[in-house]
Structures are given as structure tokens and as C-alpha cells.
Amino acid sequence: MQTDKIQVGSDTADMNRAMKESEKFAQYFQLGEQSSLRLQLLTEELLALPRTIVGEFYADFWLESTKNHTCQLHLDLMADMDYVKKHEMIHASTSHKNAASQGFLSALREMVEDALFLPSAGDHWQSESSANSLVFYGANRTQVDISWTLSQYRAELEDAKENDDTLEAAWNELKKSMLAKIADDVQIFVNGNQVHLVVKKTFPEMKIG
């Protein structure tokens, strides 16, 4: 089952419409009070994520159910960022260089920004982010796009921090993230200026027809 797609953005009214759609989804599948609250929190966190990584945005939002009792929250948007714009921002900064990403959300933002350069300036993705290994954790690159998953990021960061004390802060930030605490997985796909975000959460009590 898939809900209708609704357009949302940074406006509060759009956020409220998405939250109501999430609430109706929970009622339709007869989710308990705790699960309904978690779905509301995931909706709120998902809608806050684009502003963190791409700034102001407009996107299509919808929810889907799967046969294995998993709810998928989708956000599909066009990002207003490209290679030239990013370098203009860097040049306008005091230090005239891109500050190294510090932790979970900062690494996500840098990964998405760099991914938006593909395929026209694809080679810059590695050269510009290579100084910060956090950008690479959880990410997979092809010739035309980049994808990232929270589950892979968590596994790779946990493994890497055993040999690098400097990653402990990033691990602690990840554990404090509400999105990372509640969601089973978060996936990000970037192709051109198109960014697609998916949050997955299994609710065993979902009433699947």
C-alpha cells in the first residue's frame, strides 16, 4: 500500500500536512500508541534532514507498507546545489576552504553536496572529500550516482573506530541521533540534482491485509 504523494517543503504548514499523513497511515494499519509515536518522530526527523544537508527544499513525501510489516517513508527532492555553487560558498568563507565534516550529519551533508557534482565532475568526489574518511563510510559510488545507507555507515564506523580514537566522537554523535536510534535503516540516493531519501522501520503489529 502506498499513500498519495504530497508536496512538502520548509514551510510549517507543509510539515503539518506530512505529519497528518503519517498519522492516518498509523491509524489505517492499526499501529499501537508507541509505534504511532515512533512513526511521527521518524516523519519529523526525515523532514528535517533535507534542510540540514541541502538547505531550503521542496519535495514529494509519501509512505509505503511492505509484506514484511515494514513502513517506508520517502522524500524525493531536487537540490539547488552544484559544483560551481559549492565553490562559490567556499570562496566566500573566511578561510577559503571547506571545513572538515565533524560527525554524522556533517558528513552526510558533504557527501550529498559532492554527489550532486556527478557525473559532470565526478572525479572531484574523491579528491575533495578524501581528507575526511567519515564522508566515505556508508557510501557506494557508481559512474552516475552515489548511495548511502545508515546500516552500512554504522557498521563501517564501528569497525573503524576500533583502530582510530578520533572516530569516537563521531560514534557518540551517531548514537545520540534520534533518527539513528529509531529507524531500522536510512537510505540516500543521489543522481544528478535528484535526491531520494528513504527511512525504514518495521512494526510487527502492522495489520497487513
N, C-alpha and C positions, 0 to 999 in steps of 0.2 A: 504494500500500500504506500502511495506517495501523496503527500499533500499538494495543494496548489502552490505554485511559486509566487512569492510576494516580493516586491522590490523594497529593499531597506537601505538605509544609509546612516550617516552620523546623527541624523535628527532624532530627537527623543520620541516623537510620535511614531516613527518607523520602528524603533526599538520596541515600543509597546505593542505594536501590531504583531511583531515576531514572537514576543512573549505570549501573547494570546493564542497564536497558532500552536505554540508548543504546549500550552495548557489544554487546548482542545485535543491535541494528539494524545496526551496523557489520559484524558477522560475517555477517549474512544477505545484505547487499549486497556482501560481499567487498571491503570497503574496505582499502586498504593501511595500513601501520603509522602513517604520518604523518597520513593522513586520519582514521584512527580516533582518534588523539590529539587532533586538532583538534575532532572531534565531541564528545569527552569534555570538552574545555575549554569548548566552547560550551554544553554542558549545564550545567556548573558555573557559568558566568557567568550563564546565563539564570535558574537557580535562586537566584542571589544577588541578582539585580536587584529582585525584589519587596520584599525586606527593606530595600533601600536607599530605595525610593520609597514604600512603604506600611507598612513595619514587619512585624510578625508576620503570617503568612498561611497559608491552606490553599488548595490549587489542584489542578486536574486537569492532568496532564502527559502528552503523547504526541508521537510523531514521525510524520511523513508523508514519502513519497517522491513525486516528480513525474516525468513522462516526460522532462523535460529534465535529469535527473540532479541535481536539487536536493533537498536534505534540508530539511524544515521542522520546527523544534522549537516546540511550542505549550505555553503555560501560560495557563490560564483560571482566574481567581480573583475572589472577591468582596472588595472592600476595605472595611475598617472605618473609614471616614472620610467626613465630610460637612461642610457649611458651618459648622454650629454647633460641631462638634468642633474644626475648624481654628481658629476664632476663640477658642475656649477656650484652646487651646495658645498662641496669640499673646498673649492677655491674661495668661497665666501667666508669660510670659517676662519677663526683666528690663527690656527696652526697650519692651515692649508694642507691638511692631511686627514684622512679618515680615521677617527678614533677606533681603537680595537674594541671589538664587541666584548662585553662583560656579561656572560651568563646566558640563560635560556632565551628570553625574549629578544635581547640584543643580537644574539647570534642568528635567531630566526629572521629578524629584520634585515640583517646584512645579507643572509643567504638569498632572501626573496629579492632584494634590490639587485644583487648581482645576477640572479637568474633572469631578471627581466631584460638583460642585455642580449640573451640568446635569441636567434642564432647569429645575428649580425656581428656581435662582438664576443662570441662565446669564449675565446681564448682568455679573455680578461677575467673570467670567473675564478680560475685557479690562481692567476698571478696576483690579483688584487686581494684575495682573501687568504692566501697561503700563510700569512703571518699569524693567523688565528685559527688554530685547529678546531675550535668549537663550531665554526661555520660548516665544517665538513661532517661532523657527527650527525648521523641520521639521514644524510643526503645521498641521493643517487642521481647521476647525470647521464643523459644520452646526448646525441648530436643536436637535438632540438628542444629539449626541456629538462627540467630538474624537478625531482620529487623529494619529499622529506616525510618521515614518519616519527612520531613520538616514541613508539616502541623501539625502533632501531636506535634513535638518539639516546634513550635511556640505557639500553644495553651497551652501546659503544662507550658512552661516557662512564658508566660504572666500571667497565673493564679498563679504560684508560686511566682513571683516577688512581688505580692501584699502583701505578708507576709514575704518577705525576701529582705531587702535592698541591700544585697551583690550581688543579681542577676541582678541589674540594669545595670551593666557594660556588662554582657552577652547579655542582651536585646538590648542595644545600639549597640553592635558589630553585632548582627544579623541584625538589621535594616540597617547597613552600607554595608552588604554583597551584592554584585551585583547579585549573584545567588538567594539570598532570595528575592531581590527586583523584579526581572523579572519573575522567574519561578512560576507557579501555585503550583507546588509541586516537591520535590526531594525525591526519594526513594533509599534506600541502602539495599541490601540483602547479607548476608554473610553466606556461607555454606562451612565448611572446609576452604580451601585456595581460594575458588572461591568467588569473589566479583562482584556483579552486581549493577550498578548504572543506574538510570532512572531519566531523567528530563522531566517534563510535562509542556506544555504551550498550551493554547487554542488560536487559531487565528480564530475569527468568519468569516473572509473573505476568508478562505481556500476554493478553488473550488473543492469540493468533487464530483466525477463523479457518 
